[in-house]
């Protein structure tokens, strides 16, 4: 799924790196616990979070993630925007809540990393 | 690469916001050396978790990253309070972090297990009241 499709589906506002919207993402992860995010590795993923601090961008940077979506219209700090610009990570904000935002992307085909159960 | 290269970083323990700077620098350095994205990601994540630990538990410390022909070794050294029970600390979900740290997205008790998961070798040497040295190695295949 293209980042631009995520933007449209979530009616999100792009905060920085708008020129990277045509990049593809292959999986997604929704969490406010960065250590849980760091336990999960997948190429070119999008992170959905309600957490706002610099470590959110750092986490995405370490994991080579290409996009962060802030749910419930949370706004990143100028420092976070600067970090994201340097690392080429698209930041956007949606009015949707976490559960809803994840559900919309999942039902449109971005199924994330399947965990084997049982 | 015939000889090894060592990068040294001081990790500032006073500012949670700037934590991760050393790991970001390592990532850039490894990219310049032309290592594979997967190796770079494993080293970066392991070091980043370690760096966060040094900031939230030990008041900072030093990191040494050595790149040689066959592997990358990360040494994280701090003069913090030490780890009382290393076996417990290695269990997923066990954490001594404060609620404040949890509200920042860490302290889920995943840091050390993640560091082990992403590396081929990990050793913790810790003395309560003196500090902790963690050595990690990622093999270059």
gemmi code that builds the backbone of each chain (N, CA, C; Angstrom):
import gemmi

chains = {
    "A": [
        ("UNK", (0.840, -1.193, 0.000), (0.000, 0.000, 0.000), (0.884, 1.255, 0.000)),
        ("UNK", (0.507, 2.223, -0.835), (1.283, 3.469, -0.874), (0.956, 4.332, 0.358)),
        ("UNK", (1.927, 5.138, 0.787), (1.687, 6.027, 1.925), (0.535, 6.992, 1.601)),
        ("UNK", (0.435, 7.384, 0.335), (-0.644, 8.300, -0.061), (-2.021, 7.654, 0.141)),
        ("UNK", (-2.096, 6.325, -0.034), (-3.365, 5.615, 0.194), (-3.716, 5.639, 1.687)),
        ("UNK", (-2.695, 5.456, 2.531), (-2.908, 5.524, 3.985), (-3.451, 6.908, 4.352)),
        ("UNK", (-2.844, 7.912, 3.776), (-3.290, 9.298, 4.016), (-4.778, 9.457, 3.655)),
        ("UNK", (-5.159, 8.948, 2.475), (-6.549, 9.076, 2.029), (-7.504, 8.280, 2.910)),
        ("UNK", (-7.127, 7.022, 3.208), (-8.017, 6.153, 3.998), (-8.257, 6.715, 5.395)),
        ("UNK", (-7.228, 7.305, 5.979), (-7.342, 7.799, 7.356), (-7.686, 9.295, 7.399)),
        ("UNK", (-7.868, 9.881, 6.198), (-8.095, 11.338, 6.094), (-7.104, 12.085, 6.965)),
        ("UNK", (-5.848, 11.741, 6.768), (-4.795, 12.277, 7.627), (-4.156, 13.525, 7.026)),
        ("UNK", (-3.635, 14.360, 7.901), (-2.870, 15.530, 7.463), (-1.387, 15.187, 7.503)),
        ("UNK", (-0.700, 15.475, 6.381), (0.733, 15.192, 6.331), (1.489, 16.337, 7.002)),
        ("UNK", (2.408, 15.973, 7.897), (3.152, 16.980, 8.660), (4.520, 17.241, 8.053)),
        ("UNK", (5.164, 16.194, 7.559), (6.444, 16.417, 6.870), (6.772, 15.288, 5.900)),
        ("UNK", (7.715, 15.590, 5.018), (8.182, 14.656, 3.978), (7.071, 14.257, 2.996)),
        ("UNK", (6.277, 15.241, 2.604), (5.170, 15.013, 1.676), (5.649, 14.406, 0.352)),
        ("UNK", (6.908, 14.702, -0.013), (7.424, 14.215, -1.299), (7.647, 12.697, -1.296)),
        ("UNK", (7.516, 12.061, -0.118), (7.750, 10.609, -0.037), (6.446, 9.798, -0.026)),
        ("UNK", (5.316, 10.446, -0.353), (4.016, 9.779, -0.235), (3.827, 8.617, -1.207)),
        ("UNK", (4.643, 8.567, -2.249), (4.460, 7.477, -3.219), (5.226, 6.217, -2.817)),
        ("UNK", (5.949, 6.275, -1.703), (6.655, 5.078, -1.206), (5.659, 3.996, -0.803)),
        ("UNK", (6.090, 2.740, -0.945), (5.235, 1.600, -0.576), (5.484, 1.187, 0.872)),
        ("UNK", (4.432, 0.802, 1.577), (4.611, 0.127, 2.868), (4.012, -1.272, 2.761)),
        ("UNK", (4.634, -2.212, 3.465), (4.217, -3.610, 3.348), (3.565, -4.154, 4.613)),
        ("UNK", (3.739, -3.441, 5.725), (3.127, -3.922, 6.963), (2.931, -2.756, 7.919)),
        ("UNK", (2.225, -3.023, 9.016), (1.918, -1.948, 9.955), (1.946, -2.474, 11.376)),
        ("UNK", (2.080, -1.527, 12.305), (2.204, -1.875, 13.710), (1.555, -0.738, 14.503)),
        ("UNK", (0.677, -1.079, 15.436), (0.032, -0.042, 16.245), (0.372, -0.233, 17.705)),
        ("UNK", (1.054, 0.717, 18.325), (1.443, 0.553, 19.734), (1.904, 1.873, 20.343)),
        ("UNK", (1.706, 1.993, 21.652), (2.269, 3.120, 22.395), (3.497, 2.688, 23.180)),
        ("UNK", (3.801, 1.386, 23.144), (4.994, 0.893, 23.837), (6.101, 0.685, 22.810)),
        ("UNK", (7.116, 1.520, 22.874), (8.167, 1.456, 21.855), (8.966, 0.147, 21.923)),
        ("UNK", (9.106, -0.425, 23.120), (9.836, -1.695, 23.212), (9.076, -2.828, 22.529)),
        ("UNK", (7.747, -2.743, 22.520), (6.968, -3.735, 21.783), (7.165, -3.542, 20.284)),
        ("UNK", (7.261, -2.298, 19.869), (7.510, -2.011, 18.453), (8.887, -2.554, 18.059)),
        ("UNK", (9.853, -2.365, 18.954), (11.225, -2.797, 18.658), (11.365, -4.320, 18.634)),
        ("UNK", (10.384, -5.026, 19.193), (10.427, -6.489, 19.182), (9.915, -7.038, 17.856)),
        ("UNK", (9.469, -6.140, 16.996), (8.797, -6.537, 15.767), (9.553, -5.942, 14.597)),
        ("UNK", (10.066, -6.771, 13.713), (10.793, -6.214, 12.580), (10.189, -6.653, 11.267)),
        ("UNK", (9.949, -5.682, 10.437), (9.382, -5.963, 9.135), (9.817, -4.819, 8.235)),
        ("UNK", (10.065, -5.142, 6.983), (10.548, -4.111, 6.079), (9.486, -3.066, 5.754)),
        ("UNK", (9.917, -1.851, 5.637), (9.088, -0.736, 5.165), (7.706, -0.714, 5.797)),
        ("UNK", (7.697, -0.575, 7.123), (6.430, -0.595, 7.838), (5.977, 0.809, 8.217)),
        ("UNK", (4.690, 0.891, 8.586), (4.143, 2.135, 9.115), (3.833, 1.906, 10.595)),
        ("UNK", (4.125, 2.913, 11.413), (3.860, 2.833, 12.848), (2.682, 3.737, 13.178)),
        ("UNK", (1.684, 3.162, 13.846), (0.572, 3.991, 14.332), (0.672, 4.095, 15.840)),
        ("UNK", (0.630, 5.318, 16.353), (0.843, 5.493, 17.785), (0.109, 6.719, 18.321)),
        ("UNK", (-0.170, 6.688, 19.616), (-0.740, 7.849, 20.291), (0.296, 8.500, 21.184)),
        ("UNK", (1.517, 7.993, 21.102), (2.602, 8.504, 21.946), (3.336, 9.626, 21.212)),
        ("UNK", (3.618, 10.705, 21.924), (4.322, 11.823, 21.301), (5.584, 12.157, 22.099)),
        ("UNK", (6.709, 11.667, 21.661), (8.014, 12.151, 22.122), (9.075, 11.714, 21.118)),
        ("UNK", (10.263, 12.268, 21.255), (11.310, 12.049, 20.242), (11.632, 10.580, 20.039)),
        ("UNK", (11.444, 9.770, 21.085), (11.813, 8.360, 20.968), (10.912, 7.603, 19.995)),
        ("UNK", (9.742, 8.134, 19.704), (8.874, 7.509, 18.704), (9.565, 7.570, 17.329)),
        ("UNK", (10.125, 8.732, 17.022), (10.809, 8.889, 15.731), (12.112, 8.087, 15.721)),
        ("UNK", (12.821, 8.106, 16.850), (14.057, 7.319, 16.961), (13.775, 5.829, 16.739)),
        ("UNK", (12.710, 5.343, 17.369), (12.352, 3.926, 17.222), (12.107, 3.594, 15.754)),
        ("UNK", (11.318, 4.433, 15.087), (11.011, 4.211, 13.671), (12.290, 4.251, 12.834)),
        ("UNK", (13.181, 5.170, 13.207), (14.447, 5.314, 12.476), (15.287, 4.034, 12.607)),
        ("UNK", (15.406, 3.512, 13.832), (16.206, 2.303, 14.051), (15.649, 1.132, 13.257)),
        ("UNK", (14.314, 1.114, 13.079), (13.665, -0.029, 12.435), (13.462, 0.158, 10.938)),
        ("UNK", (14.007, 1.235, 10.397), (13.839, 1.550, 8.967), (12.371, 1.685, 8.584)),
        ("UNK", (11.554, 2.179, 9.498), (10.147, 2.416, 9.168), (10.049, 3.677, 8.310)),
        ("UNK", (9.015, 3.733, 7.464), (8.959, 4.835, 6.501), (7.888, 5.867, 6.831)),
        ("UNK", (7.004, 5.537, 7.779), (5.893, 6.464, 8.050), (5.382, 6.279, 9.478)),
        ("UNK", (5.049, 7.393, 10.142), (4.413, 7.338, 11.455), (3.082, 8.077, 11.370)),
        ("UNK", (2.010, 7.417, 11.836), (0.700, 8.074, 11.884), (0.344, 8.311, 13.352)),
        ("UNK", (0.112, 9.567, 13.723), (-0.330, 9.879, 15.075), (-1.850, 9.857, 15.098)),
        ("UNK", (-2.394, 9.057, 16.032), (-3.853, 8.947, 16.111), (-4.412, 10.015, 17.053)),
        ("UNK", (-5.716, 10.150, 17.041), (-6.423, 11.149, 17.854), (-5.826, 12.552, 17.709)),
        ("UNK", (-5.425, 12.890, 16.476), (-4.923, 14.233, 16.132), (-3.770, 14.713, 17.000)),
        ("UNK", (-2.980, 13.778, 17.517), (-1.809, 14.192, 18.302), (-0.812, 14.869, 17.363)),
        ("UNK", (-0.135, 15.881, 17.878), (0.805, 16.637, 17.048), (2.236, 16.459, 17.544)),
        ("UNK", (3.149, 16.096, 16.641), (4.549, 15.952, 17.049), (5.190, 17.304, 17.370)),
        ("UNK", (6.248, 17.268, 18.163), (6.971, 18.490, 18.513), (7.877, 18.901, 17.351)),
        ("UNK", (8.318, 20.158, 17.317), (9.244, 20.602, 16.255), (10.506, 19.739, 16.211)),
        ("UNK", (10.961, 19.327, 17.369), (12.146, 18.471, 17.449), (11.918, 17.131, 16.727)),
        ("UNK", (10.713, 16.565, 16.943), (10.379, 15.299, 16.291), (10.300, 15.477, 14.778)),
        ("UNK", (9.738, 16.602, 14.354), (9.591, 16.866, 12.914), (10.982, 16.971, 12.280)),
        ("UNK", (11.888, 17.648, 12.984), (13.261, 17.798, 12.498), (13.937, 16.420, 12.343)),
        ("UNK", (13.795, 15.584, 13.374), (14.374, 14.229, 13.329), (13.807, 13.427, 12.164)),
        ("UNK", (12.493, 13.523, 11.971), (11.831, 12.771, 10.899), (12.298, 13.254, 9.527)),
        ("UNK", (12.493, 14.580, 9.385), (12.994, 15.124, 8.120), (14.357, 14.538, 7.801)),
        ("UNK", (15.233, 14.522, 8.823), (16.598, 14.011, 8.629), (16.599, 12.530, 8.238)),
        ("UNK", (15.631, 11.773, 8.768), (15.639, 10.323, 8.513), (14.702, 9.914, 7.385)),
        ("UNK", (14.039, 10.872, 6.758), (13.149, 10.540, 5.640), (11.932, 9.726, 6.052)),
        ("UNK", (11.360, 10.075, 7.224), (10.156, 9.383, 7.697), (8.961, 10.333, 7.558)),
        ("UNK", (7.916, 9.855, 6.881), (6.716, 10.678, 6.712), (5.949, 10.722, 8.039)),
        ("UNK", (5.592, 11.918, 8.496), (4.745, 12.038, 9.687), (3.377, 12.521, 9.259)),
        ("UNK", (2.322, 11.890, 9.799), (0.976, 12.406, 9.557), (0.100, 12.206, 10.785)),
        ("UNK", (-0.991, 12.968, 10.840), (-1.895, 12.880, 11.986), (-3.315, 12.650, 11.494)),
        ("UNK", (-4.028, 11.729, 12.157), (-5.413, 11.458, 11.814), (-6.310, 11.685, 13.026)),
        ("UNK", (-7.578, 12.019, 12.756), (-8.529, 12.196, 13.857), (-8.969, 10.854, 14.426)),
        ("UNK", (-8.778, 9.782, 13.638), (-9.219, 8.454, 14.069), (-8.526, 8.008, 15.343)),
        ("UNK", (-9.243, 7.171, 16.118), (-8.602, 6.555, 17.284), (-7.789, 5.354, 16.819)),
        ("UNK", (-6.922, 4.876, 17.702), (-5.992, 3.790, 17.338), (-6.712, 2.571, 16.748)),
        ("UNK", (-7.722, 2.077, 17.447), (-8.419, 0.848, 17.036), (-9.038, 1.019, 15.652)),
        ("UNK", (-9.676, 2.160, 15.473), (-10.332, 2.469, 14.211), (-9.295, 2.591, 13.076)),
        ("UNK", (-8.239, 3.330, 13.343), (-7.210, 3.556, 12.318), (-6.600, 2.224, 11.881)),
        ("UNK", (-6.291, 1.364, 12.852), (-5.722, 0.049, 12.514), (-6.727, -0.767, 11.705)),
        ("UNK", (-7.980, -0.734, 12.141), (-9.027, -1.501, 11.460), (-9.212, -1.072, 10.020)),
        ("UNK", (-9.168, 0.215, 9.772), (-9.352, 0.726, 8.410), (-8.230, 0.223, 7.500)),
        ("UNK", (-6.991, 0.315, 7.973), (-5.862, -0.134, 7.135), (-5.894, -1.648, 6.950)),
        ("UNK", (-6.212, -2.356, 8.008), (-6.258, -3.833, 7.940), (-7.311, -4.288, 6.940)),
        ("UNK", (-8.493, -3.698, 7.041), (-9.580, -4.149, 6.167), (-9.361, -3.725, 4.721)),
        ("UNK", (-8.411, -2.811, 4.504), (-8.084, -2.427, 3.139), (-6.851, -3.156, 2.606)),
        ("UNK", (-6.414, -4.173, 3.345), (-5.378, -5.050, 2.796), (-3.996, -4.934, 3.410)),
        ("UNK", (-3.803, -3.972, 4.329), (-2.495, -3.873, 4.986), (-2.567, -4.706, 6.268)),
        ("UNK", (-2.175, -5.975, 6.146), (-2.481, -6.899, 7.241), (-1.404, -7.014, 8.304)),
        ("UNK", (-0.268, -6.371, 8.116), (0.754, -6.402, 9.166), (1.442, -7.738, 9.275)),
        ("UNK", (2.069, -7.936, 10.415), (2.888, -9.125, 10.629), (2.050, -10.171, 11.346)),
        ("UNK", (1.731, -11.261, 10.656), (0.896, -12.294, 11.271), (1.671, -13.055, 12.343)),
        ("UNK", (1.059, -13.228, 13.479), (1.683, -13.994, 14.562), (1.051, -15.383, 14.561)),
        ("UNK", (1.891, -16.395, 14.659), (1.358, -17.759, 14.727), (0.789, -18.022, 16.114)),
        ("UNK", (-0.463, -18.421, 16.168), (-1.103, -18.701, 17.447), (-1.368, -20.202, 17.549)),
        ("UNK", (-0.953, -20.780, 18.631), (-1.222, -22.197, 18.889), (-0.393, -23.161, 18.082)),
    ],
    "B": [
        ("UNK", (37.638, -5.683, 4.452), (38.057, -4.884, 5.596), (39.111, -5.660, 6.400)),
        ("UNK", (40.341, -5.249, 6.307), (41.396, -6.018, 6.973), (41.507, -5.657, 8.452)),
        ("UNK", (41.344, -4.389, 8.751), (41.495, -3.982, 10.154), (40.146, -3.611, 10.740)),
        ("UNK", (40.106, -3.647, 12.075), (38.844, -3.271, 12.708), (38.814, -1.766, 12.998)),
        ("UNK", (37.592, -1.241, 13.083), (37.391, 0.184, 13.393), (36.529, 0.257, 14.643)),
        ("UNK", (36.903, 1.119, 15.578), (36.072, 1.288, 16.773), (35.522, 2.711, 16.846)),
        ("UNK", (34.216, 2.795, 17.078), (33.573, 4.090, 17.302), (33.254, 4.195, 18.792)),
        ("UNK", (33.505, 5.360, 19.365), (33.224, 5.550, 20.797), (32.198, 6.681, 20.962)),
        ("UNK", (31.261, 6.444, 21.878), (30.219, 7.451, 22.105), (30.012, 7.669, 23.599)),
        ("UNK", (29.791, 8.922, 23.981), (29.362, 9.221, 25.347), (27.853, 9.348, 25.323)),
        ("UNK", (27.191, 8.579, 26.195), (25.729, 8.645, 26.258), (25.327, 9.552, 27.424)),
        ("UNK", (24.674, 10.648, 27.087), (24.264, 11.640, 28.084), (23.060, 11.109, 28.873)),
        ("UNK", (23.224, 11.001, 30.165), (22.161, 10.417, 30.972), (21.154, 11.407, 31.487)),
        ("UNK", (21.359, 12.685, 31.187), (20.500, 13.697, 31.809), (19.248, 13.985, 30.984)),
        ("UNK", (19.248, 13.562, 29.725), (18.175, 14.017, 28.842), (17.579, 12.854, 28.049)),
        ("UNK", (16.369, 12.449, 28.425), (15.696, 11.348, 27.741), (15.422, 11.699, 26.280)),
        ("UNK", (15.138, 12.973, 26.025), (14.795, 13.409, 24.665), (15.914, 13.116, 23.674)),
        ("UNK", (17.152, 13.311, 24.103), (18.260, 13.134, 23.161), (18.774, 11.693, 23.131)),
        ("UNK", (18.206, 10.805, 23.943), (18.634, 9.401, 23.918), (18.414, 8.831, 22.520)),
        ("UNK", (19.358, 8.027, 22.081), (19.246, 7.457, 20.738), (20.181, 8.108, 19.741)),
        ("UNK", (20.796, 9.202, 20.156), (21.716, 9.907, 19.250), (22.901, 9.016, 18.878)),
        ("UNK", (23.471, 8.321, 19.872), (24.626, 7.455, 19.598), (24.239, 6.341, 18.631)),
        ("UNK", (23.056, 5.747, 18.850), (22.597, 4.667, 17.962), (22.364, 5.177, 16.543)),
        ("UNK", (21.826, 6.396, 16.450), (21.604, 6.987, 15.124), (22.940, 7.222, 14.426)),
        ("UNK", (23.952, 7.657, 15.187), (25.281, 7.873, 14.606), (25.909, 6.552, 14.155)),
        ("UNK", (25.731, 5.508, 14.974), (26.257, 4.191, 14.607), (25.629, 3.734, 13.296)),
        ("UNK", (24.324, 3.920, 13.208), (23.594, 3.523, 12.003), (24.194, 4.201, 10.758)),
        ("UNK", (24.447, 5.509, 10.872), (25.047, 6.256, 9.753), (26.433, 5.708, 9.417)),
        ("UNK", (27.244, 5.472, 10.456), (28.606, 4.966, 10.230), (28.596, 3.600, 9.542)),
        ("UNK", (27.690, 2.726, 9.984), (27.630, 1.378, 9.401), (27.161, 1.434, 7.948)),
        ("UNK", (26.252, 2.371, 7.677), (25.802, 2.541, 6.287), (26.962, 2.939, 5.392)),
        ("UNK", (27.787, 3.863, 5.914), (28.932, 4.322, 5.127), (29.913, 3.190, 4.860)),
        ("UNK", (29.961, 2.219, 5.781), (30.859, 1.070, 5.591), (30.268, 0.045, 4.633)),
        ("UNK", (29.011, 0.277, 4.213), (28.405, -0.586, 3.201), (27.889, -1.918, 3.719)),
        ("UNK", (27.588, -1.997, 5.013), (27.052, -3.253, 5.560), (25.594, -3.440, 5.135)),
        ("UNK", (25.096, -4.690, 5.220), (23.741, -4.968, 4.746), (22.714, -4.335, 5.682)),
        ("UNK", (21.548, -3.922, 5.111), (20.511, -3.262, 5.923), (20.077, -4.113, 7.116)),
        ("UNK", (20.017, -5.435, 6.954), (19.559, -6.283, 8.055), (20.545, -6.270, 9.223)),
        ("UNK", (21.830, -6.367, 8.914), (22.872, -6.319, 9.951), (22.819, -4.950, 10.649)),
        ("UNK", (22.700, -3.893, 9.860), (22.665, -2.538, 10.426), (21.468, -2.386, 11.356)),
        ("UNK", (20.327, -2.930, 10.941), (19.108, -2.806, 11.750), (19.264, -3.556, 13.072)),
        ("UNK", (19.817, -4.764, 13.013), (19.990, -5.544, 14.250), (20.924, -4.830, 15.225)),
        ("UNK", (22.041, -4.312, 14.696), (22.994, -3.601, 15.558), (22.334, -2.342, 16.135)),
        ("UNK", (21.632, -1.594, 15.285), (21.024, -0.332, 15.721), (19.982, -0.552, 16.808)),
        ("UNK", (19.120, -1.564, 16.626), (18.052, -1.800, 17.600), (18.647, -2.253, 18.932)),
        ("UNK", (19.609, -3.187, 18.880), (20.229, -3.681, 20.119), (20.918, -2.541, 20.854)),
        ("UNK", (21.616, -1.721, 20.109), (22.329, -0.619, 20.748), (21.348, 0.425, 21.283)),
        ("UNK", (20.299, 0.677, 20.532), (19.295, 1.671, 20.946), (18.615, 1.253, 22.255)),
        ("UNK", (18.230, -0.006, 22.354), (17.638, -0.491, 23.614), (18.632, -0.321, 24.762)),
        ("UNK", (19.900, -0.623, 24.486), (20.931, -0.488, 25.505), (21.141, 0.961, 25.912)),
        ("UNK", (21.092, 1.821, 24.912), (21.273, 3.256, 25.164), (20.125, 3.794, 26.027)),
        ("UNK", (18.906, 3.391, 25.693), (17.733, 3.807, 26.483), (17.908, 3.319, 27.930)),
        ("UNK", (18.337, 2.061, 28.088), (18.564, 1.516, 29.430), (19.577, 2.353, 30.205)),
        ("UNK", (20.671, 2.721, 29.536), (21.706, 3.515, 30.209), (21.148, 4.855, 30.661)),
        ("UNK", (20.270, 5.442, 29.848), (19.708, 6.752, 30.195), (18.691, 6.623, 31.334)),
        ("UNK", (17.807, 5.616, 31.267), (16.746, 5.560, 32.286), (17.192, 4.903, 33.588)),
        ("UNK", (18.202, 4.042, 33.540), (18.594, 3.345, 34.774), (19.949, 3.797, 35.337)),
        ("UNK", (20.867, 4.221, 34.479), (22.257, 4.362, 34.937), (22.806, 5.780, 34.861)),
        ("UNK", (22.005, 6.726, 34.415), (22.507, 8.097, 34.300), (23.543, 8.263, 33.203)),
        ("UNK", (23.429, 7.464, 32.167), (24.345, 7.579, 31.032), (25.506, 6.621, 31.125)),
        ("UNK", (26.430, 6.732, 30.176), (27.585, 5.838, 30.154), (28.341, 5.991, 28.850)),
        ("UNK", (29.052, 4.926, 28.481), (29.822, 4.977, 27.247), (29.505, 3.765, 26.375)),
        ("UNK", (29.608, 3.976, 25.083), (29.368, 2.887, 24.142), (30.551, 2.785, 23.184)),
        ("UNK", (30.977, 1.568, 22.940), (32.062, 1.317, 21.987), (31.551, 0.318, 20.950)),
        ("UNK", (31.650, 0.689, 19.703), (31.196, -0.215, 18.642), (32.391, -0.534, 17.749)),
        ("UNK", (32.740, -1.820, 17.679), (33.902, -2.238, 16.886), (33.442, -3.070, 15.696)),
        ("UNK", (33.821, -2.605, 14.525), (33.467, -3.325, 13.299), (34.711, -4.021, 12.783)),
        ("UNK", (34.646, -5.344, 12.693), (35.777, -6.074, 12.101), (35.261, -6.901, 10.935)),
        ("UNK", (36.135, -7.707, 10.359), (35.768, -8.412, 9.127), (34.582, -9.356, 9.340)),
        ("UNK", (34.555, -10.043, 10.479), (33.546, -11.081, 10.688), (32.373, -10.684, 11.574)),
        ("UNK", (32.553, -9.645, 12.374), (31.464, -9.293, 13.284), (31.508, -7.833, 13.731)),
        ("UNK", (30.423, -7.440, 14.396), (30.334, -6.113, 15.006), (30.122, -6.338, 16.500)),
        ("UNK", (30.972, -5.732, 17.322), (30.855, -5.882, 18.768), (30.449, -4.553, 19.383)),
        ("UNK", (29.455, -4.618, 20.280), (28.985, -3.414, 20.970), (29.283, -3.602, 22.453)),
        ("UNK", (30.004, -2.668, 23.030), (30.221, -2.699, 24.479), (29.539, -1.474, 25.088)),
        ("UNK", (28.626, -1.722, 26.012), (27.940, -0.631, 26.703), (28.403, -0.659, 28.156)),
        ("UNK", (28.951, 0.445, 28.613), (29.540, 0.470, 29.943), (28.976, 1.634, 30.748)),
        ("UNK", (28.475, 1.340, 31.943), (27.956, 2.430, 32.783), (28.382, 2.260, 34.232)),
        ("UNK", (28.274, 3.361, 34.967), (28.605, 3.342, 36.392), (27.329, 3.533, 37.211)),
        ("UNK", (26.263, 2.892, 36.747), (24.964, 3.012, 37.398), (24.825, 2.087, 38.591)),
        ("UNK", (23.591, 1.829, 39.009), (23.350, 1.051, 40.226), (23.607, -0.453, 40.072)),
        ("UNK", (23.812, -0.926, 38.853), (24.014, -2.362, 38.655), (22.682, -3.101, 38.597)),
        ("UNK", (22.740, -4.361, 38.140), (21.524, -5.182, 38.031), (21.579, -6.253, 39.121)),
        ("UNK", (20.577, -6.240, 40.008), (20.581, -7.163, 41.152), (20.442, -8.613, 40.704)),
        ("UNK", (19.457, -8.878, 39.876), (19.161, -10.244, 39.466), (19.098, -10.295, 37.936)),
        ("UNK", (20.190, -10.721, 37.327), (20.288, -10.671, 35.862), (19.282, -11.630, 35.211)),
        ("UNK", (19.088, -12.830, 35.798), (18.131, -13.782, 35.220), (16.731, -13.186, 35.162)),
        ("UNK", (16.355, -12.508, 36.245), (15.038, -11.865, 36.288), (14.951, -10.749, 35.248)),
        ("UNK", (16.018, -9.969, 35.163), (16.042, -8.835, 34.230), (15.925, -9.296, 32.777)),
        ("UNK", (16.354, -10.547, 32.525), (16.283, -11.076, 31.162), (14.881, -11.585, 30.796)),
        ("UNK", (14.000, -11.698, 31.807), (12.643, -12.191, 31.519), (11.808, -11.100, 30.849)),
        ("UNK", (11.081, -11.480, 29.800), (10.204, -10.519, 29.137), (9.142, -10.050, 30.121)),
        ("UNK", (8.943, -8.756, 30.206), (7.894, -8.216, 31.071), (8.391, -7.774, 32.434)),
        ("UNK", (9.614, -8.205, 32.813), (10.140, -7.774, 34.107), (10.849, -6.431, 33.939)),
        ("UNK", (10.462, -5.458, 34.758), (11.088, -4.146, 34.655), (11.101, -3.448, 36.005)),
        ("UNK", (12.137, -2.664, 36.246), (12.183, -1.853, 37.461), (11.981, -0.374, 37.112)),
        ("UNK", (11.576, -0.111, 35.878), (11.414, 1.281, 35.436), (10.229, 1.947, 36.145)),
        ("UNK", (10.316, 3.260, 36.256), (9.256, 4.029, 36.925), (8.058, 4.243, 35.987)),
        ("UNK", (6.939, 4.638, 36.568), (5.753, 4.941, 35.766), (6.041, 6.055, 34.764)),
        ("UNK", (6.903, 6.988, 35.170), (7.253, 8.086, 34.271), (7.907, 7.555, 32.992)),
        ("UNK", (8.813, 6.592, 33.158), (9.473, 5.989, 32.000), (8.451, 5.239, 31.147)),
        ("UNK", (7.505, 4.558, 31.807), (6.467, 3.814, 31.064), (5.610, 4.769, 30.236)),
        ("UNK", (5.330, 5.939, 30.805), (4.489, 6.890, 30.076), (5.219, 7.419, 28.839)),
        ("UNK", (6.539, 7.208, 28.785), (7.312, 7.647, 27.624), (7.448, 6.529, 26.589)),
        ("UNK", (6.873, 5.360, 26.883), (6.853, 4.286, 25.883), (7.880, 3.197, 26.106)),
        ("UNK", (8.585, 3.280, 27.250), (9.578, 2.239, 27.556), (9.275, 1.637, 28.918)),
        ("UNK", (10.155, 0.744, 29.390), (9.924, 0.129, 30.703), (8.916, -0.999, 30.650)),
        ("UNK", (8.774, -1.634, 29.484), (7.854, -2.764, 29.361), (8.551, -4.082, 29.695)),
        ("UNK", (9.820, -3.994, 30.063), (10.562, -5.215, 30.362), (10.936, -5.972, 29.099)),
        ("UNK", (11.141, -5.251, 28.020), (11.488, -5.869, 26.737), (12.898, -5.506, 26.279)),
        ("UNK", (13.525, -4.565, 26.957), (14.814, -4.043, 26.495), (15.894, -5.108, 26.400)),
        ("UNK", (16.220, -5.741, 27.521), (17.272, -6.774, 27.503), (16.888, -7.969, 26.629)),
        ("UNK", (15.634, -8.481, 26.734), (15.265, -9.582, 25.817), (15.404, -9.195, 24.341)),
        ("UNK", (15.037, -7.951, 24.010), (15.200, -7.508, 22.617), (16.676, -7.482, 22.217)),
        ("UNK", (17.524, -7.023, 23.141), (18.957, -6.955, 22.830), (19.501, -8.354, 22.546)),
        ("UNK", (19.049, -9.328, 23.314), (19.486, -10.713, 23.104), (18.938, -11.248, 21.779)),
        ("UNK", (17.677, -10.917, 21.504), (17.017, -11.415, 20.299), (17.739, -10.974, 19.022)),
        ("UNK", (18.236, -9.742, 19.024), (18.803, -9.204, 17.788), (20.304, -9.437, 17.639)),
        ("UNK", (20.925, -10.091, 18.644), (22.365, -10.299, 18.549), (22.690, -11.797, 18.589)),
        ("UNK", (23.899, -12.144, 18.156), (24.312, -13.548, 18.155), (24.943, -13.954, 19.482)),
        ("UNK", (25.357, -12.964, 20.256), (25.976, -13.243, 21.556), (25.734, -12.045, 22.451)),
        ("UNK", (25.424, -12.316, 23.722), (25.271, -11.203, 24.665), (25.727, -11.647, 26.047)),
        ("UNK", (26.494, -10.793, 26.691), (26.993, -11.099, 28.036), (26.817, -9.869, 28.923)),
        ("UNK", (26.273, -10.088, 30.121), (26.073, -8.987, 31.059), (26.979, -9.202, 32.262)),
        ("UNK", (27.790, -8.212, 32.558), (28.590, -8.247, 33.787), (28.151, -7.050, 34.618)),
        ("UNK", (27.655, -7.332, 35.812), (27.117, -6.231, 36.601), (27.467, -6.401, 38.073)),
        ("UNK", (27.864, -5.314, 38.694), (28.137, -5.315, 40.135), (27.249, -4.245, 40.759)),
        ("UNK", (26.408, -4.680, 41.709), (25.491, -3.729, 42.342), (26.297, -2.626, 43.026)),
        ("UNK", (25.921, -1.394, 42.735), (26.601, -0.249, 43.335), (27.799, 0.229, 42.526)),
        ("UNK", (28.204, -0.551, 41.520), (29.387, -0.150, 40.732), (29.083, 0.115, 39.265)),
        ("UNK", (28.230, -0.724, 38.673), (27.901, -0.479, 37.277), (27.706, -1.753, 36.483)),
        ("UNK", (27.466, -1.563, 35.199), (27.145, -2.682, 34.319), (27.917, -2.558, 33.004)),
        ("UNK", (28.459, -3.701, 32.553), (29.053, -3.776, 31.208), (28.279, -4.819, 30.419)),
        ("UNK", (27.794, -4.423, 29.281), (27.105, -5.381, 28.412), (27.861, -5.480, 27.093)),
        ("UNK", (28.199, -6.712, 26.725), (28.854, -6.942, 25.437), (27.895, -7.697, 24.520)),
        ("UNK", (27.758, -7.196, 23.323), (26.897, -7.874, 22.335), (27.685, -8.029, 21.040)),
        ("UNK", (27.398, -9.116, 20.322), (28.096, -9.336, 19.050), (27.091, -9.725, 17.967)),
        ("UNK", (27.233, -9.100, 16.830), (26.413, -9.487, 15.675), (27.369, -10.004, 14.607)),
        ("UNK", (27.169, -11.245, 14.180), (28.045, -11.841, 13.172), (27.649, -11.345, 11.785)),
        ("UNK", (28.668, -11.074, 10.986), (28.415, -10.676, 9.594), (28.540, -11.936, 8.742)),
        ("UNK", (27.421, -12.335, 8.124), (27.474, -13.619, 7.399), (28.063, -13.453, 6.023)),
    ],
}
model = gemmi.Model(1)
for chain_id, residues in chains.items():
    chain = gemmi.Chain(chain_id)
    for i, (resn, *xyz) in enumerate(residues, 1):
        res = gemmi.Residue()
        res.name, res.seqid = resn, gemmi.SeqId(i, " ")
        for name, pos in zip(("N", "CA", "C"), xyz):
            atom = gemmi.Atom()
            atom.name, atom.element = name, gemmi.Element(name[0])
            atom.pos, atom.b_iso = gemmi.Position(*pos), 0.0
            res.add_atom(atom)
        chain.add_residue(res)
    model.add_chain(chain)
structure = gemmi.Structure()
structure.add_model(model)
structure.setup_entities()
